[in-house]
Amino acid sequence: MTAAVNPFDASPVPALPPDATPAAIRAALIDEERAEFDQAYRDALAEAARTLDLTRLLDVLRNYHRIAWLTQSQGPEAHRRMLDKATQIMRTGQNPDAVPNEQVEALIRKRLGQ
């Protein structure tokens, strides 16, 4: 005889992957982004407690999970370089490393045989 299966033992809500917990996300971020995550997480947590709605909290976790994953897959130094480049472009409106549109269009025409 086998034991009866209790349908209430298993949760219908999927468990978070190990690298998607708030602590794991925070640990995977670079120092410069950790404080931003802490503040966004605290604000979203307070909002969830007030409104009983987890939407913003889940959005914060999803957003920072992506950032943490990219940081870990590319490496912290590459992530810092990307942030520095984005800051420079936002400050100056220029990307000195950008390929001119005319050059991109010429390459497309060449590849299309035109």
C-alpha distances in whole Angstrom, upper triangle without the diagonal:
4,7,9,12,15,18,21,20,22,25,27,30,30,31,34,35,36,40,40,39,43,43,42,45,47,47,48,51,54,56,58,56,53,56,56,52,52,54,52,49,50,52,49,47,49,50,46,46,49,48,44,44,43,45,48,45,43,46,48,45,45,48,48,45,47,50,48,47,50,52,49,49,53,54,55,59,59,57,60,63,61,61,65,66,65,67,70,69,69,72,74,73,73,71,74,71,70,71,74,73,76,74,71,72,74,71,70,73,73,69,70,73,75
4,6,9,12,15,17,16,18,22,23,26,26,27,31,31,32,36,36,36,39,39,39,41,44,44,44,47,51,53,55,52,50,52,52,48,48,50,48,45,46,48,45,43,46,46,42,42,45,44,41,41,39,41,44,42,39,43,44,41,41,45,45,41,44,47,44,43,47,48,45,46,50,50,52,55,55,54,56,59,57,58,61,62,61,63,66,65,65,68,70,69,70,67,70,67,67,68,71,70,72,71,67,69,71,68,66,69,70,66,66,70,72
4,6,9,12,14,13,15,19,21,24,24,25,28,29,30,34,34,33,36,37,37,39,41,41,42,45,49,50,53,50,47,49,49,45,45,47,46,42,44,45,42,40,43,43,39,39,42,41,37,38,36,38,41,39,37,40,41,38,39,42,42,40,42,45,43,41,45,46,44,45,48,49,50,54,54,52,55,57,56,56,59,60,59,61,64,64,63,66,68,67,68,66,68,66,66,67,69,69,71,70,67,68,70,68,66,69,69,66,66,70,72
4,6,9,12,11,13,17,19,22,23,24,27,29,30,33,33,32,36,36,36,38,41,41,42,45,48,50,52,49,47,48,48,44,44,46,44,41,42,44,41,38,41,41,37,37,40,39,35,35,34,36,39,37,35,38,40,37,37,41,41,38,41,44,42,41,44,46,44,44,48,49,50,54,53,51,54,57,55,55,59,60,58,60,63,62,62,65,67,66,67,65,67,65,64,66,68,67,70,69,65,67,69,66,64,68,68,65,65,68,70
4,6,9,8,10,13,15,18,19,20,24,25,27,30,29,29,32,33,33,35,37,38,38,41,45,47,48,45,43,45,45,41,41,43,41,37,39,40,37,35,38,38,34,34,37,36,32,32,31,33,36,33,31,35,36,33,33,37,38,35,37,40,38,37,41,42,40,41,45,45,46,50,50,48,51,53,51,51,55,56,54,56,59,59,58,61,63,62,63,61,64,61,61,62,64,63,66,65,62,63,66,63,61,64,65,61,62,65,67
4,5,6,8,11,13,16,17,19,22,24,26,29,28,27,30,31,31,33,36,36,37,40,43,45,47,43,41,43,42,39,38,40,38,35,36,38,34,32,35,35,31,31,34,32,29,29,28,30,33,31,29,33,34,31,32,36,36,33,36,39,37,36,40,41,40,40,44,45,46,49,49,47,49,52,50,50,54,55,53,54,58,57,56,59,62,61,62,60,63,61,60,61,64,63,66,65,61,63,65,63,61,64,65,62,62,65,67
4,6,6,9,10,13,15,17,20,23,24,28,26,26,29,30,30,32,34,35,36,38,42,43,45,42,40,41,40,37,37,38,36,33,34,35,32,30,33,32,28,29,31,30,26,26,25,27,30,28,26,30,32,29,29,33,34,31,33,37,35,34,38,40,38,39,42,43,44,48,47,45,48,50,48,48,52,52,50,52,55,55,54,57,59,58,59,57,60,58,57,59,61,60,63,62,59,60,63,60,58,61,62,59,59,62,64
4,6,7,9,12,14,15,19,21,23,26,25,24,26,28,28,30,32,33,34,36,40,41,43,39,37,39,38,34,34,36,34,30,31,33,29,27,29,29,26,26,28,27,23,24,23,25,28,26,24,28,29,27,28,31,32,30,32,35,34,33,37,38,37,38,41,42,42,46,46,43,46,49,47,46,50,51,49,50,54,53,52,55,58,56,58,56,59,57,56,58,60,59,63,62,58,60,63,60,58,61,62,59,59,63,65
4,7,10,12,13,14,17,19,21,24,23,22,25,26,26,28,30,31,32,34,38,39,41,38,36,37,37,33,33,35,33,30,31,32,29,27,30,30,26,26,29,28,25,25,23,26,28,26,24,28,29,26,27,31,31,28,31,34,32,31,35,36,35,36,39,40,40,44,44,42,44,47,45,45,49,50,48,49,53,52,51,54,57,56,57,55,58,56,55,57,60,59,62,61,58,59,62,59,57,61,62,58,59,62,64
4,6,9,10,11,14,16,18,21,20,20,23,24,24,25,28,29,30,32,36,37,39,36,34,35,35,31,31,33,31,28,29,31,28,26,28,28,25,25,28,27,23,23,21,23,26,24,22,25,26,24,24,28,28,25,28,31,29,28,32,33,32,33,36,37,38,41,41,39,41,44,42,42,46,47,45,46,50,49,48,51,54,53,54,52,55,53,52,54,56,55,58,57,54,55,58,56,54,57,58,55,55,59,60
4,5,7,8,12,15,17,20,18,17,20,22,22,23,26,27,28,30,33,35,36,33,31,33,32,28,28,30,28,24,26,27,24,22,25,25,21,22,25,23,20,19,18,20,22,20,18,22,23,20,21,25,25,23,25,28,27,26,30,31,30,31,34,35,36,40,39,37,39,42,40,39,43,44,42,44,47,46,45,48,51,50,51,49,52,50,50,51,54,53,56,55,52,53,56,54,52,55,56,53,53,57,58
4,6,9,12,15,18,20,18,18,21,23,23,24,26,28,28,30,34,35,36,33,31,33,32,28,29,30,27,25,26,27,24,22,25,24,21,22,25,23,19,18,17,18,21,20,17,20,22,20,20,24,25,22,24,27,27,26,29,31,30,31,34,35,36,39,39,36,39,41,39,39,42,43,41,43,46,45,44,47,50,48,49,48,51,49,48,50,52,50,54,53,50,51,54,51,49,53,54,51,51,55,56
4,6,9,12,15,17,15,15,17,20,20,20,23,24,25,26,30,32,33,29,28,29,28,24,25,26,24,21,23,24,20,19,22,21,18,19,22,20,17,16,13,15,18,16,13,17,19,16,16,20,21,19,21,24,23,23,26,28,27,28,31,32,32,36,35,33,35,38,36,35,39,40,37,39,42,42,40,43,46,45,46,45,48,46,45,47,49,48,51,50,47,48,51,49,47,50,52,49,49,53,54
4,6,9,12,14,12,13,16,18,17,18,21,22,22,24,28,30,31,27,26,28,27,23,24,26,23,21,23,24,21,20,23,23,19,21,24,23,19,18,15,16,18,16,13,16,18,15,15,18,19,16,19,22,21,20,23,25,24,24,28,29,30,33,32,30,33,35,33,33,37,37,35,37,41,40,39,42,45,43,44,43,45,43,43,44,47,46,49,48,45,46,49,47,45,48,49,46,47,50,52
4,6,9,11,10,10,13,15,14,15,18,19,19,22,25,27,29,25,24,26,25,21,22,24,22,19,21,23,20,19,22,22,19,21,24,23,20,18,15,17,18,16,13,16,17,14,14,18,18,15,17,20,19,18,22,23,22,23,26,27,27,31,31,28,31,34,32,31,35,36,34,36,39,39,38,41,44,43,44,42,45,42,42,44,46,46,49,48,45,47,49,47,45,49,50,47,48,51,53
4,6,8,6,7,10,12,11,11,15,16,16,18,22,24,25,22,20,22,22,18,19,21,19,16,19,21,18,17,21,21,18,20,23,22,20,18,14,15,16,14,11,14,14,11,11,14,14,11,14,16,15,14,18,19,18,19,23,23,24,27,27,25,27,30,28,28,31,32,31,32,36,36,35,37,40,39,40,38,41,39,39,41,43,43,46,45,42,44,47,44,43,46,47,44,45,49,50
4,5,5,7,11,12,10,11,14,15,14,17,20,23,24,21,20,23,22,19,20,22,21,18,21,23,20,20,23,24,21,23,27,26,23,21,18,18,19,16,14,16,16,12,12,15,14,11,13,15,13,12,16,17,16,16,20,21,22,25,25,23,26,28,26,27,30,31,30,32,35,35,34,37,39,39,39,37,39,37,37,39,42,42,45,43,40,43,45,42,41,45,45,42,44,47,49
4,6,6,10,10,7,9,12,12,12,15,19,21,23,20,18,21,21,18,19,22,21,18,20,23,21,20,24,25,22,24,27,27,25,23,19,20,21,17,15,17,17,13,13,16,14,11,14,16,13,12,16,16,14,16,19,19,20,24,24,22,25,27,26,26,30,31,30,32,35,35,35,37,40,39,40,37,40,38,38,40,43,43,46,45,42,44,46,44,43,47,47,44,46,49,51
4,6,8,9,5,6,10,9,9,12,15,18,20,17,15,19,19,15,17,20,18,16,19,21,19,19,23,24,22,24,27,27,25,23,19,20,19,16,14,16,15,11,11,13,11,8,11,12,9,9,12,13,11,13,16,16,17,20,20,18,21,24,22,22,26,27,26,28,31,31,31,33,36,36,36,34,36,34,34,36,39,40,43,41,38,41,43,41,40,44,44,41,43,46,48
4,6,8,6,6,9,11,10,12,16,18,19,16,15,18,17,13,15,17,16,13,16,18,16,16,20,20,18,21,24,23,21,19,16,16,16,13,11,12,11,7,8,11,9,6,9,11,9,9,13,14,13,15,18,18,18,22,21,19,21,24,23,22,26,27,26,27,30,31,30,32,35,34,35,33,36,34,34,36,39,39,42,41,38,41,43,41,40,43,44,42,43,46,48
4,5,5,6,9,10,11,13,16,18,19,16,14,17,16,13,13,16,15,12,14,17,15,14,18,19,17,18,22,22,20,18,15,16,15,12,11,13,12,8,10,12,10,9,12,13,11,12,16,16,15,17,20,20,20,23,24,21,23,26,25,24,27,29,27,29,32,32,31,34,37,36,37,36,38,37,37,39,42,42,45,44,41,44,47,44,43,47,48,45,47,50,51
4,6,5,6,9,10,11,14,15,17,14,11,13,13,9,9,12,11,8,11,14,12,11,15,16,15,17,20,20,19,17,14,15,14,10,10,12,10,7,10,11,9,9,12,13,11,13,16,15,15,18,20,20,19,22,23,20,21,25,23,22,25,27,26,26,30,31,29,31,35,34,36,34,37,36,36,39,41,41,45,44,41,44,47,44,44,47,48,46,47,51,52
4,5,5,6,9,10,13,14,16,14,11,13,14,11,10,14,14,11,13,16,15,14,17,19,18,19,22,23,22,21,18,19,17,14,14,16,13,10,13,14,11,11,14,14,11,14,17,15,15,18,20,19,18,21,22,20,21,25,24,23,26,28,27,27,31,32,31,32,36,36,37,35,38,36,37,40,42,43,46,45,43,45,48,46,45,49,50,47,49,52,53
4,5,5,6,9,12,14,16,14,11,15,15,12,12,16,15,13,16,19,17,17,20,22,21,22,25,26,24,23,19,20,19,15,15,16,14,11,12,14,10,9,12,12,9,10,14,13,12,15,17,16,15,19,20,18,19,23,22,21,24,26,25,26,30,31,30,32,35,35,35,34,36,34,35,37,40,41,44,43,40,43,45,43,42,46,47,44,46,49,51
4,5,5,7,10,12,14,11,9,12,12,9,10,14,13,11,14,16,15,15,19,20,19,21,24,24,23,21,18,18,16,13,13,13,11,8,10,10,7,6,9,9,6,8,11,10,10,13,15,15,14,17,18,15,17,20,19,18,21,23,22,23,26,27,26,29,31,31,32,30,33,31,32,34,37,38,41,40,37,40,43,40,40,43,44,42,44,47,48
4,5,5,8,9,11,9,6,9,10,7,8,11,11,10,12,15,15,15,18,20,19,21,24,24,24,22,19,19,17,14,14,15,12,10,12,12,8,9,12,10,8,11,13,11,12,15,17,15,13,17,18,15,16,20,19,17,20,23,22,22,26,27,26,27,31,31,32,30,33,31,32,35,38,39,42,41,39,42,44,42,42,45,46,44,46,49,50
4,6,8,9,12,10,8,11,13,11,11,15,15,14,16,19,19,18,21,23,23,24,27,28,27,26,22,23,21,18,18,18,15,13,15,15,11,11,13,12,8,11,13,11,10,14,16,14,12,16,17,15,16,19,19,18,21,24,23,23,27,28,27,29,32,32,33,31,33,32,33,36,39,40,43,42,39,42,45,42,42,46,46,44,46,49,51
4,7,9,12,10,9,13,13,11,13,16,16,15,18,20,20,20,23,24,24,26,29,29,28,26,23,23,21,18,18,17,15,13,14,13,10,9,10,9,5,8,9,7,7,10,12,10,9,13,14,12,13,17,16,16,19,21,20,21,24,26,25,27,30,30,30,28,30,28,30,32,35,36,40,38,36,39,41,38,38,42,43,40,42,46,47
4,6,8,6,6,10,10,9,11,14,14,13,16,18,18,19,22,23,23,25,28,28,28,26,22,22,20,17,17,17,13,12,13,12,8,9,10,7,5,9,9,7,8,11,12,10,8,12,13,10,11,14,14,13,16,18,17,18,21,22,22,24,26,27,27,26,28,26,27,30,33,34,38,36,34,37,40,37,37,41,42,40,42,45,46
4,5,6,6,10,11,10,12,15,15,16,18,20,21,22,24,25,26,28,30,31,31,29,26,25,22,20,21,20,16,16,17,15,11,12,13,10,8,11,11,8,9,13,12,10,6,9,11,8,8,12,12,11,13,16,16,16,19,21,21,22,25,25,26,24,26,25,26,29,32,34,37,36,34,37,39,37,37,41,42,40,42,45,46
4,5,5,7,10,10,11,13,15,16,17,19,20,21,23,25,26,27,29,31,31,29,26,26,23,21,22,21,17,17,19,17,13,15,16,13,11,15,15,11,13,16,16,13,10,12,14,11,10,14,15,13,14,18,17,17,20,22,21,22,25,26,27,26,27,27,28,32,34,36,39,38,37,40,42,40,41,44,45,43,45,48,49
4,6,7,8,10,11,13,14,15,17,18,20,21,23,24,26,27,29,30,30,29,26,25,22,21,22,20,17,17,19,16,13,15,16,12,12,16,15,12,14,17,16,14,11,12,14,11,9,12,13,10,11,15,14,13,16,19,18,18,22,23,24,23,25,24,26,29,32,33,37,36,34,38,40,38,39,42,43,42,44,47,47
4,6,5,6,9,10,11,12,14,15,16,18,20,21,22,24,26,27,27,25,22,22,18,17,18,16,13,13,15,12,9,12,13,9,10,13,13,11,13,16,16,14,11,13,14,11,10,14,13,10,13,16,14,14,17,19,18,19,22,23,24,23,25,25,26,29,32,33,36,36,34,37,39,38,38,41,42,41,43,46,46
4,5,5,6,9,10,10,12,14,15,16,18,20,21,22,24,25,25,24,21,21,18,16,17,16,13,13,15,13,10,12,14,11,10,14,14,12,14,17,17,16,13,15,17,13,13,17,16,14,16,19,18,18,21,23,21,23,26,27,28,27,29,29,30,33,35,37,40,39,37,40,43,41,41,45,45,44,46,49,49
4,5,5,6,9,10,11,12,14,15,16,18,20,21,23,24,25,24,21,21,18,16,18,17,13,14,17,15,12,15,16,14,13,17,18,16,18,21,21,19,16,18,20,16,15,19,18,15,17,20,19,18,21,23,21,22,26,27,28,28,30,30,31,34,37,38,41,41,39,42,44,43,43,47,47,46,48,51,51
4,5,5,6,8,10,11,12,14,15,16,18,20,21,22,23,21,19,18,15,14,16,14,11,12,14,12,10,13,14,12,13,16,16,15,18,20,20,19,16,18,19,15,15,18,17,14,16,19,17,16,20,21,19,20,24,24,26,26,28,28,29,32,34,35,39,38,36,39,42,41,40,44,45,44,45,49,49
4,5,5,6,8,10,10,12,14,15,16,18,20,21,21,19,16,16,13,11,13,12,8,9,11,10,7,10,12,10,10,14,15,14,16,19,19,18,16,19,19,16,16,19,18,15,18,21,19,18,22,23,21,23,26,27,28,28,30,30,30,33,36,36,40,39,37,40,43,41,40,44,45,44,45,48,49
4,6,5,6,9,10,10,12,14,15,16,18,20,20,19,17,17,14,12,14,14,10,11,14,13,10,13,16,14,13,17,18,17,18,22,22,21,18,21,22,19,19,22,21,19,21,24,22,21,25,26,24,26,29,30,31,31,33,33,34,37,39,40,44,43,41,43,46,45,44,48,49,47,49,52,53
4,5,5,6,9,10,11,12,14,15,17,18,19,18,16,16,13,12,14,14,10,12,15,14,12,15,17,15,16,19,20,19,21,24,25,24,21,23,24,20,20,23,22,19,21,24,22,21,24,25,23,24,28,28,30,30,33,33,34,37,39,39,43,43,41,43,46,45,45,48,49,48,49,53,53
4,6,5,6,8,10,10,12,14,15,16,17,15,13,13,9,8,11,10,7,9,12,10,10,13,15,14,15,18,19,18,20,23,23,23,21,23,24,20,20,23,21,19,21,23,21,20,24,25,22,24,27,27,30,29,32,32,32,35,37,37,41,41,39,41,44,43,42,46,47,45,47,50,50
4,5,5,6,9,10,10,12,14,15,15,14,11,12,9,7,9,10,6,8,11,11,10,12,15,14,14,17,19,18,20,23,24,23,21,24,25,21,22,25,23,21,24,26,23,23,27,28,25,27,31,31,33,32,35,35,35,38,40,40,44,43,41,43,46,45,44,47,49,47,48,52,52
4,6,5,6,9,10,11,12,14,15,14,13,14,11,9,12,13,10,11,15,15,13,16,18,18,18,21,23,22,23,26,27,26,24,27,28,24,24,28,26,23,26,28,26,25,29,30,27,29,33,33,35,35,38,38,38,41,43,43,47,47,44,46,50,48,47,51,52,51,52,55,55
4,5,5,6,9,10,11,12,13,13,12,12,9,8,12,12,10,12,15,14,14,17,19,18,19,22,24,23,25,28,28,28,26,28,29,25,25,28,26,24,26,28,25,25,29,29,26,28,31,31,34,34,37,37,37,40,42,42,46,46,43,45,49,47,46,50,52,50,51,54,54
4,5,5,6,9,10,10,11,10,8,9,6,5,8,9,7,10,12,12,13,15,17,17,18,21,22,23,24,26,28,28,26,29,29,25,26,29,26,24,27,29,26,26,29,29,27,29,32,32,34,34,37,37,37,40,41,41,45,45,42,44,47,46,45,48,50,48,49,53,53
4,5,5,6,9,10,10,10,8,10,8,6,10,11,10,11,14,15,14,16,19,19,19,22,24,24,25,28,29,29,27,30,30,27,28,31,29,27,30,31,29,29,32,33,30,32,36,35,38,37,41,40,40,43,45,44,48,48,45,47,51,49,48,51,53,51,52,56,56
4,5,5,6,9,10,10,10,12,10,9,13,14,13,14,17,18,18,20,22,22,23,25,27,27,28,31,32,32,30,33,33,29,30,33,31,28,31,33,30,30,34,34,31,33,36,36,39,39,42,42,42,45,46,46,50,50,48,50,53,51,50,54,56,54,54,58,58
4,5,5,6,8,8,8,10,8,8,12,12,12,14,17,17,18,20,22,22,23,26,27,27,29,31,33,33,31,34,34,30,30,33,31,29,31,33,30,30,33,33,30,32,36,35,38,38,41,41,41,44,45,45,48,49,46,48,51,50,49,52,54,52,53,56,56
4,5,5,5,5,5,8,7,7,10,12,12,13,15,17,17,19,21,22,23,25,27,27,29,31,32,33,31,34,34,30,31,34,32,30,33,34,31,32,35,35,32,35,38,37,40,40,43,43,42,45,46,46,49,50,47,48,52,50,49,52,54,52,53,56,56
4,6,5,8,9,12,11,10,13,15,15,16,19,20,20,22,24,25,25,27,30,30,31,33,35,35,33,36,37,33,34,37,35,32,35,37,34,34,38,38,35,37,41,40,43,43,46,46,45,48,50,49,53,53,50,52,55,54,53,56,58,56,56,60,60
4,6,8,10,12,12,12,15,17,16,18,21,22,22,24,26,27,28,30,32,32,33,36,37,37,35,38,38,35,35,38,36,34,36,38,35,35,38,38,35,37,41,40,43,43,46,46,46,49,50,49,53,54,51,52,56,55,53,56,58,57,57,61,61
4,5,8,10,10,11,14,15,16,18,20,21,22,23,26,27,27,29,31,32,33,35,37,37,36,39,38,35,36,38,36,34,37,38,35,35,38,38,35,37,40,40,42,42,46,46,45,48,49,48,52,52,49,51,54,53,51,54,57,55,55,59,59
4,7,9,11,11,13,15,16,17,19,20,21,22,25,26,27,28,31,31,32,34,36,37,35,39,38,35,36,39,36,34,38,39,36,36,40,39,37,39,42,41,44,44,47,47,46,48,50,49,52,53,50,51,55,53,51,55,57,55,55,59,59
4,6,8,8,10,11,13,14,16,17,19,20,22,23,24,26,28,29,30,32,33,34,33,36,36,32,33,36,34,32,35,36,33,33,37,36,34,36,39,38,41,41,44,43,42,45,46,45,49,49,46,47,51,50,48,51,53,51,51,55,55
4,6,5,6,9,10,11,12,14,15,16,18,20,21,22,24,25,26,28,30,31,30,33,32,29,30,33,31,29,32,33,30,31,35,34,32,35,38,37,39,38,42,41,40,42,44,43,47,47,44,45,49,47,46,49,51,48,49,53,53
4,5,5,6,9,10,10,12,14,15,17,19,20,21,23,24,26,27,29,30,29,32,31,27,29,31,29,27,30,31,28,29,33,32,29,32,35,34,36,36,39,38,37,39,41,40,44,44,41,42,45,44,42,45,47,45,45,49,49
4,5,5,6,9,10,10,12,14,15,17,18,20,21,22,24,26,27,28,27,29,29,25,26,29,26,24,27,28,25,26,30,29,26,29,32,31,33,33,36,36,35,38,39,38,42,42,39,41,44,43,41,45,47,45,45,49,49
4,5,5,6,9,10,11,12,14,16,16,18,20,21,22,24,26,26,25,28,28,24,25,28,26,24,27,29,26,26,30,30,28,30,33,32,34,34,37,37,36,39,40,40,44,44,41,42,46,44,43,46,48,46,46,50,51
4,5,5,6,8,10,10,12,14,15,16,18,20,21,22,24,25,24,27,27,23,25,28,25,24,27,28,26,27,30,30,28,31,34,33,34,33,37,36,35,37,39,38,42,42,39,41,44,42,41,44,46,43,44,48,48
4,5,5,6,9,10,11,12,14,15,17,18,20,21,23,24,23,26,25,21,23,25,23,21,25,25,22,24,27,26,24,27,30,29,31,30,33,32,32,34,36,35,39,39,36,37,41,39,38,41,43,40,41,45,45
4,6,5,6,8,10,11,12,14,15,16,18,20,21,22,20,23,23,19,20,23,21,19,22,24,21,22,25,25,23,26,29,28,30,29,32,31,31,34,36,35,39,39,36,38,41,40,38,42,43,41,42,46,46
4,6,5,6,9,10,10,12,14,15,16,18,20,20,19,23,22,19,20,23,21,20,23,25,22,23,27,27,25,28,31,30,32,30,33,32,32,35,37,36,40,40,37,39,42,40,39,42,44,41,42,46,47
4,6,5,6,9,10,10,12,14,15,16,18,19,19,22,21,18,20,23,20,19,23,24,21,23,26,26,24,27,30,29,30,29,32,30,30,32,34,34,37,37,34,36,39,37,35,39,40,38,39,43,43
4,5,5,7,9,10,11,13,15,16,17,18,17,20,19,15,17,20,17,16,19,20,18,19,23,22,21,24,26,25,26,25,28,27,27,29,31,31,35,34,31,33,36,35,34,37,39,36,38,41,42
4,5,5,6,8,10,10,12,14,15,15,14,17,17,13,15,18,16,15,18,19,17,19,22,22,21,24,26,26,27,26,29,27,27,30,32,32,36,35,33,35,38,36,35,39,40,38,39,43,44
4,5,5,6,9,10,10,12,14,15,15,18,17,14,17,19,17,17,20,21,20,21,25,25,24,27,29,28,29,27,30,28,28,31,33,33,37,36,33,36,38,36,35,39,40,37,39,42,43
4,5,5,6,8,10,10,12,13,14,17,15,12,15,17,15,15,18,19,17,19,22,22,22,25,27,26,26,24,27,25,25,27,30,30,33,32,29,32,34,32,31,35,36,34,35,38,39
4,5,5,6,9,10,10,11,11,14,12,9,12,14,12,11,15,16,14,16,19,19,19,22,24,24,24,22,25,23,23,26,29,29,33,31,29,32,34,32,32,35,36,34,36,39,40
4,5,5,6,9,10,10,10,13,13,10,12,15,14,13,17,18,17,19,22,22,22,25,27,27,27,25,27,26,26,29,32,32,35,34,32,34,37,34,34,38,38,36,38,41,43
4,5,5,6,8,10,11,14,13,11,14,16,14,15,18,19,18,21,23,23,24,26,28,28,28,25,28,25,26,28,31,31,34,33,30,33,35,33,32,36,36,34,36,39,40
4,5,5,6,8,9,11,10,8,11,13,11,12,15,16,15,18,20,20,21,23,25,25,24,22,24,22,22,24,27,28,31,29,27,30,32,29,29,33,33,31,33,36,37
4,6,5,5,5,8,8,6,9,11,10,11,14,15,15,17,19,20,21,23,25,25,24,22,24,22,23,25,28,29,33,31,29,32,34,31,32,35,35,34,36,39,40
4,6,5,7,10,10,9,12,14,13,14,17,18,19,21,23,24,24,27,28,28,28,25,27,24,25,28,31,32,35,33,31,34,36,33,33,37,37,35,37,40,41
4,6,9,11,10,9,13,14,13,15,18,18,19,21,23,24,25,27,29,28,27,24,26,23,24,26,29,30,33,31,28,31,33,30,30,34,34,31,34,37,38
4,7,8,6,7,10,11,10,13,15,15,16,19,20,21,22,24,26,25,24,21,22,19,21,23,26,27,30,28,26,29,31,28,28,32,32,30,32,35,37
4,6,6,6,9,10,11,13,14,16,17,19,20,21,23,25,26,26,25,22,23,21,23,25,28,30,33,30,29,32,34,31,32,35,35,33,36,38,40
4,6,5,6,9,10,11,12,14,15,16,18,20,21,22,24,25,24,22,23,21,23,26,29,31,34,32,30,33,35,33,33,37,37,35,38,41,42
4,5,5,6,9,10,10,12,14,15,16,18,20,21,22,23,22,20,20,18,21,23,27,29,32,30,28,32,33,31,32,36,36,34,37,40,41
4,5,5,6,9,10,10,12,14,15,17,18,20,21,21,20,17,18,16,18,20,24,25,28,26,25,28,30,27,29,32,32,31,33,36,37
4,5,5,6,9,10,11,12,14,15,17,18,20,20,20,17,19,17,18,21,24,26,29,27,26,29,31,29,29,33,33,32,34,37,38
4,5,5,6,9,10,10,12,14,15,16,18,19,19,16,18,17,19,22,25,27,30,28,27,30,32,30,31,35,35,34,36,39,40
4,5,5,6,9,10,10,12,14,15,16,17,16,13,14,13,15,18,21,24,27,25,24,27,29,27,28,32,32,31,34,36,37
4,5,5,6,9,10,11,12,14,15,15,15,12,14,12,14,17,20,21,25,23,22,25,27,25,26,30,30,29,31,34,35
4,5,5,6,9,10,10,12,14,15,15,13,15,15,16,19,22,23,27,26,24,28,30,28,29,33,33,32,34,37,38
4,5,5,6,9,10,10,12,13,13,12,13,13,15,19,21,23,26,25,24,28,30,29,30,33,33,33,35,38,38
4,5,5,6,9,10,11,11,10,8,10,10,11,15,17,19,23,22,21,24,26,25,26,29,30,29,32,34,34
4,5,5,6,8,10,10,10,9,12,12,12,16,18,19,23,22,21,24,26,26,26,29,30,30,32,35,34
4,6,5,6,9,10,10,10,13,14,15,19,20,22,25,25,24,27,29,29,29,33,34,33,35,38,38
4,5,5,6,8,8,8,10,11,13,16,18,20,23,23,22,25,27,27,28,31,32,32,34,37,36
4,5,5,5,5,6,9,10,10,14,15,17,20,20,20,22,25,24,25,28,29,29,31,34,33
4,6,5,8,9,12,14,14,17,18,19,23,23,22,25,27,27,28,31,32,32,34,36,35
4,6,8,10,13,15,16,19,20,21,24,25,25,27,29,30,30,33,34,35,36,39,38
4,5,8,10,13,13,17,17,19,22,22,22,25,27,27,28,31,32,33,34,37,35
4,7,10,12,12,15,15,16,19,20,20,22,24,25,25,28,29,30,31,34,32
4,6,9,9,12,12,14,17,17,17,20,22,22,23,26,27,28,29,31,30
4,5,5,9,10,13,15,15,15,18,20,20,21,24,25,25,27,29,29
4,6,8,10,13,15,14,15,18,19,19,21,24,24,25,27,29,28
4,7,9,12,15,13,13,17,18,17,19,22,22,22,25,27,27
4,6,9,11,10,10,13,15,14,16,19,20,20,22,24,24
4,6,8,7,7,10,11,11,13,15,16,17,19,21,20
4,5,5,7,9,10,11,13,15,16,17,19,20,19
4,5,5,6,9,10,11,12,14,15,16,18,17
4,6,5,6,9,10,10,12,14,15,16,14
4,5,5,6,9,10,11,12,14,15,14
4,5,5,6,9,10,11,12,14,14
4,5,5,6,9,10,11,12,11
4,5,5,6,9,10,10,9
4,5,5,6,9,10,10
4,5,5,6,9,9
4,5,5,6,5
4,5,5,6
4,5,8
4,6
4
